[in-house]
Amino acid sequence: MTEPEALDDALDALEARDLIRHEPGSRVEGDREFSFKHVLIREVAYGTLPRAVRRERHAAVASYLERTLGDNVRDIAWFLAHQWREAGEPGRAATYLAIAAERARSSFAKDEALALYDEAIALADDPAVGARFRLDRALSLIELADFEAGAAELDELTPGLDGPDLIDALLGRARASIWLEQADEGFAAADRARDLAEAAGDDERIAPAIGYLTGMHTLRGEIDESIARGEEALRRWVPGTRASDFATANEFLADSYYWSGSYERSEELARRATEVGGQTHNVEALLRGGGWRGVSLAAMGRTEEALEVFERLIETAEKIGRPRFAAPSINYSTLAFRDLYLVDEARRRNEQAIELVRREGQYGMPGMQAEIDLMVADLMQGEFGRTQREWPRLWDEAINGATWRPWLGGCRLAFVRTELVRQTEGTDETLEAATDALQRAQRAQRPKYEAAASEALGTTLLKTGDATGGIARLEDAVRLADRLGTPTARWQYRAALGRGRYATGDDTGAETAFREATAVIREWTATLSAEHAAAFLEAEPVREVLAATGVTTGG
């Protein structure tokens, strides 16, 4: 608006008169930034300008910043939006408001992002641009894990969309459907998105559509199909495209691999989901992907790493204002504490997760999982009251519930019932419960619980005098535990096999089983912190196994 020399002189004079002040930094690199000493000074000065002059000068400021910053305008997009709006250019202002909204979303500032999108929609002077802003707003809701509101907006927008915008809306709706547990809607949206993308030759959108089918199949417990679709999606993914969808696809696939017992593959996928989710500000990929990584590490016996992951995730969920996503990680962390026989800490965390769910709500079933975990903790300490009281209610909620509750919750609750019956009732009841638990675990493709049910069934068969059947089932449990690679299962089921072989007169076989169990204990203990190792070695079940091979916890 003026020559540089005259501008410097004018600014110096205004600063000397204490009307403006020099800021220590500048939003434009290599430039100087000033502000008015008081807002009233600014308003008086602004009021002296005729409206036409104001518009011209706002346009001059905006044009100068665009020329100076080029593509690096994201951080001051809100300021440029203000300049163009006051310059009488609402369309250009709307474009920058949308950029500012995206920046707010990337900071997990949901309310700010939505307000900026609303302004952009109101100012858009092209109906097509306004429609895209409305779509971006809806997709941002889903990106920020407000699935109910995002799905509702997409349902309203979808009938008026076509081309790539329609496919994007369908992909977002499929993603929301998984967490809203709307299987039919999710399958319909993902299938339609895939068909449209294939018909248009839109390779960048074909793979995400297939990836969301992964999540839909997990809702129904169709683990083989889920893995097949997930791997297909990753094979067909166009490198470097749709990073947020890519993070989500990895997270869904990590779920299924964990449930199938492929912990190394699950950890690899979950780590990628967390990394890319953090880069793209994808809440569920960042936090739930991290949760699957932590629980996979725990299942592989990398306990200290797992606990570090869980603590970071819980802190992150609070920091970004998404506390409800802390509940799964709090629950998952209890697996490691139960493995260490730090049952009181596991119980405290599950109670914390339940309180969090009551206060914040939930996606998925962390509330039910926490209640099941509490039953497991009680049974580990020989306390039966809570399980006897609460199990029937949870069983009804799981078996008659939607989506993953019947197969996932039902499988875990069948295991709980087996342990309860084993400790409180007779062999016939235990045989019936263990057989049911085994069949459910096999149908759900949960080898972890198949191994647990095999151990319970084998031990109970031995009590009935069926030595051959009992030992065979215990050997199945050991074989499955070795396949999974979880230290806790490996030493516990070997110890059960050792007791079984002693009972059948096979002292040599028993000694071998106890020696192997001791070796697993020693190997795993060497990876633990001193505090955790000491607590674990003092647990009575561990001391009994070590004593069977002549080892004391201090030797």
MARFIBA-947213 format. One record per residue (C-alpha): x, y, z. Coordinates in steps of 0.001 Angstrom, whole numbers, plus 524288, in hexadecimal, padded with zeros to 5 digits. Example, Ala and Ser with C-alpha at 12.3 -4.5 7.8 and 13.67 -1.06 7.14 Angstrom:
BEGIN
<rec <8300C, 7EE6C, 81E78>>
<rec <83566, 7FBDC, 81BE4>>
//
This chain:
BEGIN
<rec <80000, 80000, 80000>>
<rec <80BD7, 808EC, 8013B>>
<rec <81A45, 8093F, 7FE16>>
<rec <822B6, 8015B, 8079E>>
<rec <82A7F, 80D26, 80C52>>
<rec <81E46, 81510, 80F05>>
<rec <81815, 8095D, 815BE>>
<rec <823A9, 807A2, 81EEE>>
<rec <82380, 81609, 8226D>>
<rec <814ED, 815BB, 824F0>>
<rec <815C4, 809A3, 82D75>>
<rec <82117, 80F2E, 83539>>
<rec <81970, 81BA9, 837A1>>
<rec <80D59, 81442, 83C0B>>
<rec <81570, 80BD0, 84527>>
<rec <81C18, 817DB, 84AE1>>
<rec <80EAC, 81D9B, 84DD0>>
<rec <80B1B, 810E3, 854E3>>
<rec <7FFFB, 80DC6, 84B99>>
<rec <8058D, 800E7, 84678>>
<rec <80F9C, 7F745, 84B5B>>
<rec <81996, 7EE9F, 844BB>>
<rec <816C1, 7E029, 846DE>>
<rec <8225F, 7D746, 84A12>>
<rec <81ED2, 7CDDB, 83F1B>>
<rec <817DC, 7CE2B, 8322D>>
<rec <80E67, 7C519, 82B6D>>
<rec <81531, 7C8B0, 81EBE>>
<rec <8232A, 7C3E8, 81EBF>>
<rec <82D2B, 7CEAF, 81C9F>>
<rec <82340, 7D978, 81EFB>>
<rec <81FE6, 7E208, 82A98>>
<rec <812BE, 7E163, 83175>>
<rec <80C1A, 7EC39, 83915>>
<rec <7FF97, 7ECE8, 840EB>>
<rec <7F78C, 7F80F, 84643>>
<rec <7FA73, 7FB66, 8546B>>
<rec <7EBEF, 7FAAF, 85771>>
<rec <7E01D, 7F5BE, 85005>>
<rec <7D968, 80302, 85153>>
<rec <7E496, 80976, 849EA>>
<rec <7E2A9, 7FFAA, 83EF3>>
<rec <7D404, 801D9, 83E83>>
<rec <7D54D, 810A8, 83E0E>>
<rec <7DF75, 80FE4, 83335>>
<rec <7D733, 80609, 82BBE>>
<rec <7CB3B, 80EA2, 82D28>>
<rec <7D1D5, 819D6, 82619>>
<rec <7D270, 811F9, 8197E>>
<rec <7C728, 81236, 80FC3>>
<rec <7C158, 804BC, 80D0C>>
<rec <7C693, 80464, 7FF2C>>
<rec <7D454, 80753, 803F3>>
<rec <7D331, 7FCD2, 80E57>>
<rec <7CFB5, 7F2AC, 80419>>
<rec <7DB11, 7F6C9, 7FB82>>
<rec <7E4C8, 7F611, 806A7>>
<rec <7DFCC, 7E8E7, 80B8F>>
<rec <7E190, 7E3CC, 7FDB9>>
<rec <7EF26, 7E9B9, 7FD1E>>
<rec <7F325, 7E32A, 809D9>>
<rec <7EDBE, 7D5FD, 8056D>>
<rec <7F43D, 7D6E0, 7F820>>
<rec <8013A, 7DAB1, 7FE44>>
<rec <800D2, 7CF0C, 80782>>
<rec <7FD2D, 7C5BE, 7FC88>>
<rec <80887, 7CA90, 7F43A>>
<rec <81200, 7CA23, 7FFA6>>
<rec <80E26, 7BD10, 80585>>
<rec <80A39, 7B58B, 7F954>>
<rec <805B8, 7A80E, 7FD96>>
<rec <809B5, 7AA59, 80BB2>>
<rec <7FD37, 7B129, 80FC7>>
<rec <7F74B, 7A63D, 817F9>>
<rec <7FB59, 7ABE4, 82512>>
<rec <7F4EC, 7B912, 82252>>
<rec <7E997, 7B43F, 81A18>>
<rec <7DFE8, 7B9BE, 823F2>>
<rec <7E657, 7C733, 82275>>
<rec <7E5B2, 7C6AD, 813B1>>
<rec <7D77E, 7C283, 814A3>>
<rec <7D4B5, 7CEA7, 81CAC>>
<rec <7DBC6, 7D766, 812F7>>
<rec <7D484, 7D215, 80717>>
<rec <7C770, 7D276, 80E02>>
<rec <7C95E, 7E0CF, 81198>>
<rec <7CE1E, 7E355, 803BB>>
<rec <7C0E9, 7DEB7, 7FEC5>>
<rec <7C5EE, 7D1BC, 7F94F>>
<rec <7BDDD, 7C773, 800A5>>
<rec <7C1B0, 7BC3B, 7F7A8>>
<rec <7D026, 7BE54, 7F9E5>>
<rec <7CD97, 7BFFF, 80871>>
<rec <7C63C, 7B30F, 808B5>>
<rec <7D1C1, 7ABEC, 802AD>>
<rec <7DACA, 7B0AE, 80D63>>
<rec <7D0D1, 7ADAB, 817F7>>
<rec <7D093, 79FA4, 81330>>
<rec <7DF6E, 79F3E, 813D5>>
<rec <7DED9, 7A4B4, 821A4>>
<rec <7D4AF, 79A71, 82538>>
<rec <7DDA3, 78FA6, 82063>>
<rec <7E89E, 79539, 828A5>>
<rec <7DFDD, 7956D, 8349F>>
<rec <7DBE3, 78761, 831FF>>
<rec <7EA27, 7836D, 83154>>
<rec <7EBA8, 788F3, 83F0A>>
<rec <7DFEF, 780ED, 8439A>>
<rec <7D8AF, 78DD1, 84608>>
<rec <7CB4F, 7889B, 8425F>>
<rec <7C2BA, 79425, 84628>>
<rec <7CBA7, 79DF2, 83F81>>
<rec <7CC5C, 795C7, 8331F>>
<rec <7BD92, 79483, 83245>>
<rec <7BB83, 7A30E, 8347C>>
<rec <7C521, 7A656, 8299B>>
<rec <7BE98, 79CBD, 82053>>
<rec <7B174, 7A2F0, 82371>>
<rec <7B6E2, 7B053, 81FE3>>
<rec <7BCC6, 7AB04, 8135A>>
<rec <7AFCD, 7A4C0, 80F7A>>
<rec <7A882, 7B162, 8122A>>
<rec <7B1F4, 7B981, 809EE>>
<rec <7B3C6, 7B01F, 7FE7F>>
<rec <7AEC4, 7B6B7, 7F223>>
<rec <7AF2F, 7AA52, 7E9E4>>
<rec <7A537, 79FB1, 7ED65>>
<rec <7AEB5, 794E7, 7E993>>
<rec <7B941, 79A80, 7F272>>
<rec <7AF9E, 79BDA, 7FD8A>>
<rec <7AB81, 78DB4, 7FBCB>>
<rec <7B9AE, 7895A, 7FCB0>>
<rec <7BB85, 7914E, 80913>>
<rec <7AF8E, 78AAB, 80EF7>>
<rec <7B542, 77D79, 80B56>>
<rec <7C264, 7811B, 81132>>
<rec <7BB87, 78542, 81DA6>>
<rec <7B495, 77832, 81EBA>>
<rec <7C104, 77098, 81BE9>>
<rec <7C82A, 778AC, 82621>>
<rec <7BE3C, 77476, 83044>>
<rec <7C166, 76664, 82D2F>>
<rec <7D00E, 76923, 82CFF>>
<rec <7CE83, 76F05, 83A8D>>
<rec <7C6C6, 76316, 83F16>>
<rec <7B962, 7696E, 8402F>>
<rec <7B388, 75E4E, 8387A>>
<rec <7A52E, 760B3, 83B9C>>
<rec <7A52A, 76ECE, 836EC>>
<rec <7ADCD, 76BCC, 82B34>>
<rec <7A53D, 76080, 826C1>>
<rec <798F1, 768C4, 82803>>
<rec <79EBF, 7739B, 81FA5>>
<rec <7A380, 76A09, 8155B>>
<rec <79620, 7639D, 81494>>
<rec <7905A, 77100, 811CB>>
<rec <79AAE, 774B4, 807B2>>
<rec <79C60, 76803, 8002D>>
<rec <7901B, 768A4, 7F799>>
<rec <794E9, 77560, 7F19B>>
<rec <7A2D1, 770D6, 7EECA>>
<rec <7A923, 76A1A, 7E33D>>
<rec <7B69A, 766A0, 7DE2B>>
<rec <7C22C, 766B8, 7E79B>>
<rec <7BA6D, 76E64, 7F1CF>>
<rec <7B057, 76390, 7F272>>
<rec <7BAD3, 75929, 7F40B>>
<rec <7C14C, 76114, 7FEDB>>
<rec <7B453, 7625C, 805E1>>
<rec <7B1F8, 753B3, 804E0>>
<rec <7BF96, 750B9, 80A03>>
<rec <7BD41, 759AA, 81593>>
<rec <7B019, 75357, 81829>>
<rec <7B614, 745C3, 817E1>>
<rec <7C073, 74A0A, 82190>>
<rec <7B65F, 74FD0, 82AD1>>
<rec <7ADC9, 743B3, 829B0>>
<rec <7B830, 73B27, 82FC7>>
<rec <7B87D, 74305, 83C64>>
<rec <7A9C9, 74522, 83C49>>
<rec <7A86F, 73651, 83ABC>>
<rec <79FC4, 737E5, 82ECA>>
<rec <7A40B, 72C15, 8270B>>
<rec <799CB, 72C8A, 81C42>>
<rec <79BDF, 73B07, 819AC>>
<rec <7AA88, 73954, 819D7>>
<rec <7AAC4, 72E0D, 81042>>
<rec <7A195, 73553, 80720>>
<rec <7A9F1, 741AC, 8076B>>
<rec <7B6F5, 73AA0, 8059D>>
<rec <7B1CE, 731E0, 7FAB0>>
<rec <7ABD5, 73D6D, 7F373>>
<rec <7B845, 74570, 7F4FD>>
<rec <7C054, 73A3D, 7EF6C>>
<rec <7B708, 73841, 7E3F1>>
<rec <7B6FE, 746BF, 7E091>>
<rec <7C5C0, 747D4, 7E1BD>>
<rec <7C7E9, 73BF2, 7D91F>>
<rec <7BE51, 740F4, 7CEF0>>
<rec <7C565, 74E10, 7CEB9>>
<rec <7D2E7, 747CF, 7CE77>>
<rec <7D5BF, 74F5C, 7DB0A>>
<rec <7E0CD, 74714, 7E06E>>
<rec <7E33F, 7502C, 7EBE2>>
<rec <7D5B0, 74D93, 7F157>>
<rec <7D446, 73F0F, 7EE3E>>
<rec <7DDC3, 73A74, 7F8B7>>
<rec <7D7CE, 742AD, 803C7>>
<rec <7CA5C, 73D32, 8008A>>
<rec <7CFB6, 72F6F, 801AB>>
<rec <7D6BC, 7335A, 80E1B>>
<rec <7CA0D, 7378D, 8148D>>
<rec <7C44B, 72A50, 81147>>
<rec <7CEE5, 724FA, 81A44>>
<rec <7C8CD, 72C16, 825A4>>
<rec <7BB1F, 727E2, 821F1>>
<rec <7BEF0, 71986, 821CF>>
<rec <7C510, 71AC8, 82F51>>
<rec <7B7FD, 71F86, 8348E>>
<rec <7B262, 7124D, 830FB>>
<rec <7BE05, 70A71, 83585>>
<rec <7C177, 70657, 8279F>>
<rec <7CFFC, 70693, 82A68>>
<rec <7D4E8, 6FF41, 81E61>>
<rec <7CCF7, 707F0, 81558>>
<rec <7D143, 7140F, 81CBC>>
<rec <7DF99, 7108C, 81B30>>
<rec <7DDDF, 70D27, 80CD5>>
<rec <7D770, 71A47, 809E4>>
<rec <7E157, 721B1, 811FB>>
<rec <7ED0A, 71BC3, 80B38>>
<rec <7E69F, 71E0B, 7FDFE>>
<rec <7E4C4, 72C54, 8016F>>
<rec <7F309, 72E00, 80536>>
<rec <7F796, 7273E, 7F8C2>>
<rec <7EF40, 73038, 7F061>>
<rec <7F219, 73CD2, 7F79A>>
<rec <7F7BA, 74795, 7EF10>>
<rec <80414, 74B95, 7F67D>>
<rec <803A5, 758F6, 7FCA3>>
<rec <7F4FB, 75AD1, 7FB3F>>
<rec <7E9F0, 75C35, 80527>>
<rec <7F2C3, 75AF6, 810E8>>
<rec <7E804, 75BF1, 81B1A>>
<rec <7E03B, 750F6, 814B8>>
<rec <7ECE2, 74947, 813F8>>
<rec <7EEEE, 74AD0, 822A3>>
<rec <7E124, 7461B, 82556>>
<rec <7E29B, 73A5A, 81C4B>>
<rec <7EEDF, 7364F, 8238A>>
<rec <7E812, 737C3, 830A0>>
<rec <7DC87, 72F3C, 82C92>>
<rec <7E58C, 724CA, 82743>>
<rec <7EDB3, 7251B, 833B5>>
<rec <7E13A, 721FC, 83B59>>
<rec <7DE9D, 715AC, 833B1>>
<rec <7EC98, 710E5, 8341D>>
<rec <7ECE0, 712C2, 842D9>>
<rec <7E05E, 70B13, 844A7>>
<rec <7E5A7, 70042, 83BF0>>
<rec <7F1FF, 6FF7E, 84441>>
<rec <7FB71, 70503, 83A13>>
<rec <80152, 70EA5, 8439E>>
<rec <80D74, 71279, 83BF7>>
<rec <8057F, 7162E, 82FFD>>
<rec <7FBAD, 71D3E, 83888>>
<rec <80665, 72524, 83F2A>>
<rec <80C53, 728DD, 8320E>>
<rec <7FF51, 72D9E, 82CB1>>
<rec <7FB76, 73473, 83946>>
<rec <8086D, 73B97, 839E9>>
<rec <80668, 74085, 82C17>>
<rec <7F865, 74485, 82F3C>>
<rec <7FD06, 74C4A, 83AF5>>
<rec <80802, 75301, 833AC>>
<rec <7FFC7, 756D4, 827E5>>
<rec <7F418, 759DD, 83080>>
<rec <7FC56, 76376, 83821>>
<rec <80122, 769E4, 82BA8>>
<rec <7F363, 76B17, 82616>>
<rec <7EC95, 76E41, 83302>>
<rec <7E411, 7622D, 831C8>>
<rec <7DF39, 7602E, 83FB1>>
<rec <7DB38, 751EB, 83F79>>
<rec <7E718, 74D83, 837A5>>
<rec <7F018, 754E3, 840D3>>
<rec <7EA05, 7502B, 84D8F>>
<rec <7E3B1, 7432B, 84A4B>>
<rec <7EF01, 73F66, 84171>>
<rec <7F7FF, 7424A, 84CCE>>
<rec <7EF75, 739EF, 8557F>>
<rec <7F0A1, 72E41, 84C68>>
<rec <7FF32, 73054, 84BE6>>
<rec <80021, 73031, 85AA7>>
<rec <7F7CF, 72421, 85C82>>
<rec <7FF55, 71CE9, 851C0>>
<rec <80C29, 72042, 85867>>
<rec <806B2, 71B46, 86546>>
<rec <8021B, 70EB9, 85EC2>>
<rec <80FDD, 70C8E, 85978>>
<rec <8159C, 70E69, 86709>>
<rec <81B55, 71BD5, 86420>>
<rec <814D5, 720A0, 8706B>>
<rec <81CE0, 72C95, 873C5>>
<rec <81B8F, 731DD, 865DD>>
<rec <80CF6, 72F79, 8666A>>
<rec <80B43, 736F1, 87316>>
<rec <812D5, 74289, 86DAD>>
<rec <809FD, 742B2, 861B2>>
<rec <7FDB1, 7425D, 86A0D>>
<rec <80215, 74D87, 872C2>>
<rec <80529, 75628, 86708>>
<rec <7F7ED, 7533A, 860ED>>
<rec <7F06A, 75651, 86D54>>
<rec <7F79F, 76351, 86E83>>
<rec <7F55A, 76668, 86012>>
<rec <7E6BF, 763BF, 860FD>>
<rec <7E5A0, 76D6F, 86C28>>
<rec <7EE73, 77765, 86590>>
<rec <7E6A5, 777F4, 858F3>>
<rec <7D993, 77810, 85FF4>>
<rec <7D524, 76A54, 85C53>>
<rec <7D49A, 7639C, 869B1>>
<rec <7CAEB, 7593A, 86557>>
<rec <7D5AA, 75395, 85CA9>>
<rec <7DE16, 7518E, 868B6>>
<rec <7D4D7, 74700, 86DC6>>
<rec <7D963, 73C28, 86471>>
<rec <7E7BF, 73EB2, 86784>>
<rec <7E505, 73EC6, 87611>>
<rec <7DE34, 731A3, 8747D>>
<rec <7E8C8, 72BFC, 86BCC>>
<rec <7F351, 72F94, 8758F>>
<rec <7ECFD, 726C6, 87FAE>>
<rec <7F0FB, 71AD2, 877CB>>
<rec <7FF37, 71DAC, 87AEC>>
<rec <7FC63, 71FF5, 8894B>>
<rec <7F4D9, 7132C, 88A9C>>
<rec <80007, 70BFD, 88402>>
<rec <808DD, 711C0, 88E84>>
<rec <7FF26, 70DFF, 89943>>
<rec <7FD9C, 71C60, 89C8C>>
<rec <7EF14, 719DB, 89D4C>>
<rec <7EB80, 72553, 8A5F1>>
<rec <7F152, 72EE3, 89C1F>>
<rec <7EA2F, 727FB, 8910F>>
<rec <7DD79, 72918, 898A0>>
<rec <7DFB0, 7378B, 89B68>>
<rec <7E1A5, 73A52, 88D07>>
<rec <7D588, 732DF, 888C7>>
<rec <7CD7A, 73A69, 892A9>>
<rec <7D36B, 746F3, 88D3E>>
<rec <7CF72, 742EF, 87F78>>
<rec <7C183, 73FFF, 883CA>>
<rec <7C05E, 74D4E, 88A40>>
<rec <7C5CF, 753BA, 87DF4>>
<rec <7BBCD, 74CC3, 87574>>
<rec <7B0CD, 750E5, 87E88>>
<rec <7B53B, 75F07, 87DCA>>
<rec <7B969, 76044, 86F8B>>
<rec <7B251, 75581, 8683A>>
<rec <7B8FD, 74B79, 85FAF>>
<rec <7BB21, 7463A, 85219>>
<rec <7BBE6, 73787, 8514A>>
<rec <7BAF3, 73004, 85DF5>>
<rec <7C564, 7349B, 867A5>>
<rec <7BB30, 734EF, 87280>>
<rec <7B7D1, 72694, 870C8>>
<rec <7C61D, 722EA, 86F24>>
<rec <7C995, 729D3, 87BD9>>
<rec <7BEF2, 7227C, 88328>>
<rec <7C3C6, 71585, 87DA3>>
<rec <7D1AF, 718FE, 88183>>
<rec <7CD24, 71BC4, 88F63>>
<rec <7C735, 70E2F, 89008>>
<rec <7D402, 70842, 88B67>>
<rec <7DB58, 70FE0, 895DF>>
<rec <7D1E6, 70B37, 8A05D>>
<rec <7D30B, 6FD0F, 89C38>>
<rec <7E1E0, 6FDFA, 89C6C>>
<rec <7E0B5, 7016E, 8AAE0>>
<rec <7D632, 6F774, 8AE07>>
<rec <7CB3F, 7016E, 8AF53>>
<rec <7BE79, 6FCC2, 8A963>>
<rec <7B3F9, 70639, 8ADE7>>
<rec <7B4C1, 7105E, 8A30B>>
<rec <7B580, 70627, 8984E>>
<rec <7AA0E, 6FE4E, 89D8F>>
<rec <7A229, 70ACF, 89EBF>>
<rec <7A5B0, 711BC, 891FE>>
<rec <7A880, 706C4, 8886D>>
<rec <79A37, 703D8, 884C2>>
<rec <79792, 7121C, 88173>>
<rec <7A3D9, 71383, 87930>>
<rec <7A163, 7068B, 87271>>
<rec <793CA, 70B12, 86E7C>>
<rec <7992A, 71819, 86996>>
<rec <7A3B0, 7113A, 861A8>>
<rec <79C21, 705EC, 85BB3>>
<rec <79047, 70E49, 85887>>
<rec <79838, 71A43, 854F9>>
<rec <79C18, 71FC7, 847DD>>
<rec <7A811, 71E23, 83F35>>
<rec <7B44C, 7199D, 84670>>
<rec <7ADF1, 71763, 853B2>>
<rec <7A8E9, 70991, 85103>>
<rec <7B574, 70428, 84B6F>>
<rec <7BFC7, 70C4E, 85282>>
<rec <7B91F, 70E9C, 85F8F>>
<rec <7B2BD, 70146, 85F41>>
<rec <7BFC5, 6FA75, 85D30>>
<rec <7C612, 70156, 868C8>>
<rec <7BA4B, 6FF5E, 87195>>
<rec <7BA0B, 6F0D1, 86E74>>
<rec <7C820, 6F03E, 87354>>
<rec <7C437, 6F790, 87FBF>>
<rec <7B8FE, 6EE28, 8821E>>
<rec <7C241, 6E298, 880A1>>
<rec <7CB91, 6E80B, 88AD3>>
<rec <7C06A, 6EB43, 89417>>
<rec <7BA5D, 6DDBE, 892DB>>
<rec <7C79D, 6D73F, 89440>>
<rec <7C9AE, 6DDFB, 8A159>>
<rec <7BBE7, 6DCF9, 8A6B5>>
<rec <7B4E8, 6D125, 8A0CA>>
<rec <7B784, 6C328, 89CB0>>
<rec <7BE4C, 6BC43, 89174>>
<rec <7B20B, 6BA26, 8894C>>
<rec <7AEC1, 6C89C, 8897E>>
<rec <7BCE0, 6CC0C, 88672>>
<rec <7BD61, 6C28F, 87B08>>
<rec <7B115, 6C88F, 8756B>>
<rec <7B5EC, 6D68D, 87733>>
<rec <7C38C, 6D3AC, 871EB>>
<rec <7BE1A, 6CC96, 86609>>
<rec <7B540, 6D816, 862F3>>
<rec <7C081, 6E1A1, 864DA>>
<rec <7C922, 6D9A0, 85BCC>>
<rec <7BEE8, 6D922, 85114>>
<rec <7BC3A, 6E7BD, 85208>>
<rec <7CAAF, 6EAED, 85182>>
<rec <7CC68, 6E279, 8456C>>
<rec <7C0BD, 6E8B2, 83E92>>
<rec <7C5A3, 6F644, 84205>>
<rec <7D37A, 6F29D, 83DD3>>
<rec <7D91C, 6F6AA, 84AEC>>
<rec <7E48B, 6ED3E, 84D2D>>
<rec <7E7AF, 6F3F8, 85A15>>
<rec <7DAB2, 6EF91, 85FC1>>
<rec <7DB27, 6E2A6, 858A0>>
<rec <7E7C1, 6DFD4, 85FFE>>
<rec <7E1CB, 6E41E, 86CF5>>
<rec <7D5D0, 6DB93, 86AE1>>
<rec <7DE68, 6D019, 866D2>>
<rec <7E60D, 6D13B, 87390>>
<rec <7D991, 6D1A0, 87BA9>>
<rec <7D3B1, 6C652, 8742C>>
<rec <7E015, 6BE24, 8750B>>
<rec <7E1C4, 6C04F, 88393>>
<rec <7D388, 6BCCC, 88604>>
<rec <7D412, 6B09B, 87D72>>
<rec <7DF68, 6ABBC, 885A6>>
<rec <7D6F1, 6AD15, 891D4>>
<rec <7CCBB, 6A446, 88B80>>
<rec <7D718, 699E8, 888F9>>
<rec <7D884, 69C8A, 87A64>>
<rec <7E763, 69D07, 87A15>>
<rec <7E8BB, 69C10, 86B5E>>
<rec <7DED0, 6A6A0, 86858>>
<rec <7E3A4, 6AF6C, 8733F>>
<rec <7F1F6, 6AF07, 86F3E>>
<rec <7EE50, 6B102, 860FA>>
<rec <7E6C1, 6BD57, 86455>>
<rec <7F1CF, 6C28C, 86CB7>>
<rec <7FB65, 6C006, 861B6>>
<rec <7F21E, 6C78B, 858BC>>
<rec <7F2B3, 6D2F8, 8623B>>
<rec <8019B, 6D2D8, 8623E>>
<rec <80229, 6D1D5, 8537E>>
<rec <7F8FE, 6DD67, 851D0>>
<rec <80075, 6E54B, 85BF7>>
<rec <80D2C, 6E2D7, 854C2>>
<rec <806E2, 6E71C, 84810>>
<rec <8025A, 6F3A5, 84E6F>>
<rec <80F53, 6F5E5, 85534>>
<rec <80980, 6FBFD, 8617D>>
<rec <81281, 6F8F3, 86D13>>
<rec <80770, 6F881, 87700>>
<rec <7FFD5, 6EE3E, 86F86>>
<rec <80C2B, 6E697, 86C4B>>
<rec <81087, 6E4B9, 87A5A>>
<rec <802FB, 6E337, 88048>>
<rec <7FE76, 6D8A5, 876DC>>
<rec <80B55, 6D163, 877FA>>
<rec <80999, 6D193, 886A1>>
<rec <7FBDB, 6CC13, 884F6>>
<rec <8014C, 6C191, 87BFB>>
<rec <80BB5, 6BE7C, 8860E>>
<rec <80186, 6BCAE, 890B2>>
<rec <7F97F, 6B458, 8877F>>
<rec <804ED, 6AB81, 88464>>
<rec <80824, 6A9E0, 892BE>>
<rec <7FA0C, 6A5E5, 894F3>>
<rec <7FB14, 69B6C, 88A69>>
<rec <8080A, 69633, 88F85>>
<rec <81085, 69C2B, 884E5>>
<rec <81AB5, 6A21F, 88DE7>>
<rec <824CC, 6A3F7, 88329>>
<rec <81B2E, 6AB0B, 87A76>>
<rec <816E2, 6B351, 885F5>>
<rec <824CC, 6B74F, 88933>>
<rec <826F1, 6BB2D, 87B02>>
<rec <81AB3, 6C383, 87AE4>>
<rec <81E7B, 6CA73, 8878D>>
<rec <82C5C, 6CCC7, 882D9>>
<rec <82704, 6D2E2, 8765B>>
<rec <81D87, 6DB33, 87E3D>>
<rec <828AC, 6DFDD, 886D5>>
<rec <830E1, 6E34B, 87AFC>>
<rec <825CE, 6EB90, 8757B>>
<rec <82445, 6F26E, 88294>>
<rec <832C4, 6F579, 8837C>>
<rec <8338F, 6FA38, 87573>>
<rec <827F7, 70354, 876FC>>
<rec <82BE8, 7083E, 88463>>
<rec <838F9, 70C96, 87ECB>>
<rec <831A8, 71669, 87628>>
<rec <82A2F, 71CA7, 8816C>>
<rec <82DA9, 7282E, 889ED>>
<rec <83347, 7249D, 8971F>>
<rec <826AC, 728A9, 89DE5>>
<rec <81DF1, 720C7, 894E2>>
<rec <826D5, 714EE, 8950B>>
<rec <826EC, 714C0, 8A3E7>>
<rec <8181C, 7159D, 8A4BF>>
<rec <81651, 70AE5, 89AA3>>
<rec <81FD8, 70179, 8A0EE>>
<rec <8192A, 70301, 8AE14>>
<rec <80BEE, 6FED4, 8A8BB>>
<rec <807C3, 6F1B3, 8AE43>>
<rec <8050C, 6EAFC, 8A124>>
<rec <812AB, 6EEBF, 89C76>>
<rec <8191E, 6EA42, 8A90B>>
<rec <81253, 6DD0E, 8A7E2>>
<rec <81794, 6DAC2, 89A33>>
<rec <82553, 6DEC2, 89DD1>>
<rec <824D5, 6D652, 8AA09>>
<rec <82136, 6CA8B, 8A1AF>>
<rec <82E92, 6CBA0, 89B2E>>
<rec <835D3, 6CEE8, 8A7AC>>
<rec <836E7, 6DD72, 8A4D5>>
<rec <83420, 6E7F3, 8AEF7>>
<rec <830D3, 6F5F8, 8AB96>>
<rec <83DD2, 6FA37, 8B124>>
<rec <845EF, 6EFEC, 8AA51>>
//
